[in-house]
């Protein structure tokens, strides 16, 4: 009958005698909260740290599971689109292309493209031979000249690609480099080229296929994050442990913090 009255009396007694500002200040004045928290977080033997890590990971997973995936994905995409719409792509591409050419980083890409073209030609030799034979007249086919012509064309193409790979100053490679440099200049300084790039960017961002693709990417990313957060043995769990340890070390050693 009197439990509520007794509880209220005890609460008032504790408040008036133990929770006064003077008493609390005296208790806390000698207590280094930051150092204690830092020591706790940097001690690898404390089980509490693993509980903190598991709690943070589970909280992250719970948040990701509780939010509407489609709505969240749409919001993230809207944020990305908004940032991309404000970003001028053309000058950025021009600067990247200029830097790549100056550092000669475009050469491996050119060689890879040439090798890819050679492989594609080798895989479609029969198609090339058929095209040449169909365009040759009946007299050439009767004399077998269409086959010789196809062989000559294929051999010439293979020889050209091999020379482009082994010769750094091959005329075609130099011409292609000149085209890249001209494109970089236009991306940086030509308003017409910049307008075309911006138009292509807006059309790409507005394409429904891009929205569908992003939604699928976001869903895979969300599921991966949830699985990683639930599993303490993953890199995410290890990273959380590392982050907690770094925070503890900072609390112990950084006076300003």
MOWO-V97449 format. One record per backbone hydrogen bond with DSSP energy under -0.5 kcal/mol. NH is the residue of the N-H (numbers start at 1). CO is the residue of the C=O. E is the energy in kcal/mol with one decimal. If there is no record, write none. Layout:
NH/CO/E, NH/CO/E
This chain:
6/2/-2.9, 7/3/-2.6, 8/4/-2.4, 9/5/-2.2, 10/6/-2.4, 11/7/-2.4, 12/8/-2.4, 13/9/-2.2, 14/10/-2.7, 15/11/-2.6, 16/12/-2.7, 17/13/-1.7, 18/14/-2.4, 19/14/-1.3, 24/20/-2.6, 25/21/-2.6, 26/22/-2.0, 27/23/-2.1, 28/24/-2.5, 29/25/-1.9, 30/26/-0.6, 31/28/-1.5, 32/30/-0.6, 33/31/-1.2, 36/32/-2.2, 37/33/-2.7, 38/34/-2.8, 39/35/-2.7, 40/36/-2.1, 41/37/-2.3, 42/38/-2.0, 43/39/-0.8, 44/42/-0.8, 46/43/-1.3, 49/46/-0.8, 50/46/-0.7, 51/47/-1.7, 52/48/-2.5, 53/49/-2.7, 54/50/-2.7, 55/51/-2.7, 56/52/-2.7, 57/53/-2.6, 58/54/-2.7, 59/55/-2.2, 60/56/-2.3, 61/57/-2.4, 62/58/-2.8, 63/59/-2.4, 64/60/-2.3, 65/61/-2.1, 66/62/-2.2, 67/63/-1.6, 72/68/-3.1, 73/69/-2.9, 74/70/-2.3, 75/71/-2.3, 76/72/-2.7, 77/73/-2.6, 78/74/-2.6, 79/75/-2.2, 80/76/-2.3, 81/77/-3.1, 82/78/-2.4, 83/79/-2.0, 84/80/-2.7, 85/81/-2.6, 86/82/-1.3, 87/83/-1.1, 89/87/-0.8, 92/88/-0.9, 93/89/-2.7, 94/90/-2.6, 95/91/-2.5, 96/92/-2.3, 97/93/-2.6, 98/94/-2.6, 99/95/-2.4, 100/96/-2.4, 101/97/-2.4, 102/98/-2.5, 103/99/-2.0, 104/101/-1.1, 105/100/-2.4, 106/100/-0.8, 107/104/-0.8, 109/105/-0.6, 110/106/-2.3, 111/107/-2.7, 112/108/-2.3, 113/109/-2.4, 114/110/-2.4, 115/111/-2.6, 116/112/-2.6, 117/113/-2.3, 118/114/-2.4, 119/115/-2.6, 120/116/-2.6, 121/117/-2.4, 122/118/-2.4, 123/119/-2.2, 124/120/-0.9, 124/121/-0.5, 125/122/-1.0, 128/124/-2.0, 129/125/-2.7, 130/126/-2.3, 131/127/-2.3, 132/128/-2.4, 133/129/-2.5, 134/130/-2.5, 135/131/-1.5, 136/132/-1.1, 141/137/-2.0, 142/138/-2.5, 143/139/-2.1, 144/140/-0.5, 144/141/-0.6, 145/140/-2.1, 146/140/-1.0, 148/144/-1.3, 149/145/-2.8, 150/146/-2.4, 151/147/-2.5, 152/148/-2.3, 153/149/-2.6, 154/150/-2.6, 155/151/-2.9, 156/152/-2.3, 157/153/-2.2, 158/154/-2.6, 159/155/-2.4, 160/156/-2.2, 161/157/-2.4, 162/158/-2.3, 163/159/-2.4, 164/160/-2.1, 165/161/-1.5, 166/162/-2.0, 167/163/-2.1, 168/166/-0.7, 170/167/-1.4, 174/170/-2.6, 175/171/-2.4, 176/172/-2.4, 177/173/-2.5, 178/174/-2.2, 179/175/-2.1, 180/176/-2.1, 181/177/-2.6, 182/178/-2.4, 183/179/-2.3, 184/180/-2.6, 185/181/-2.2, 186/182/-2.3, 187/183/-2.6, 188/184/-1.5, 189/185/-2.6, 190/186/-2.1, 191/189/-0.7, 194/190/-2.3, 195/191/-2.4, 196/192/-2.0, 197/193/-2.2, 198/194/-2.4, 199/195/-2.3, 200/196/-2.4, 201/197/-2.3, 202/198/-2.5, 203/199/-2.4, 204/200/-2.2, 205/201/-2.5, 206/202/-1.8, 207/203/-0.6, 207/204/-0.9, 210/207/-0.7, 211/207/-1.5, 212/208/-2.4, 213/209/-2.5, 214/210/-2.8, 215/211/-2.3, 216/212/-1.9, 217/213/-2.3, 218/214/-3.0, 219/215/-2.2, 220/216/-2.1, 221/217/-2.4, 222/218/-2.9, 223/219/-2.5, 224/220/-2.2, 225/221/-2.3, 226/222/-2.3, 227/223/-2.5, 228/224/-2.4, 229/225/-2.5, 230/226/-2.2, 231/227/-1.2, 232/230/-0.7, 234/231/-1.5, 238/234/-2.0, 239/235/-2.7, 240/236/-2.2, 241/237/-2.0, 242/238/-2.2, 243/239/-2.7, 244/240/-2.5, 245/241/-2.2, 246/242/-2.4, 247/243/-2.4, 248/244/-2.4, 249/245/-2.4, 250/246/-2.2, 251/247/-2.4, 252/248/-1.6, 253/249/-2.0, 254/250/-2.6, 255/253/-0.8
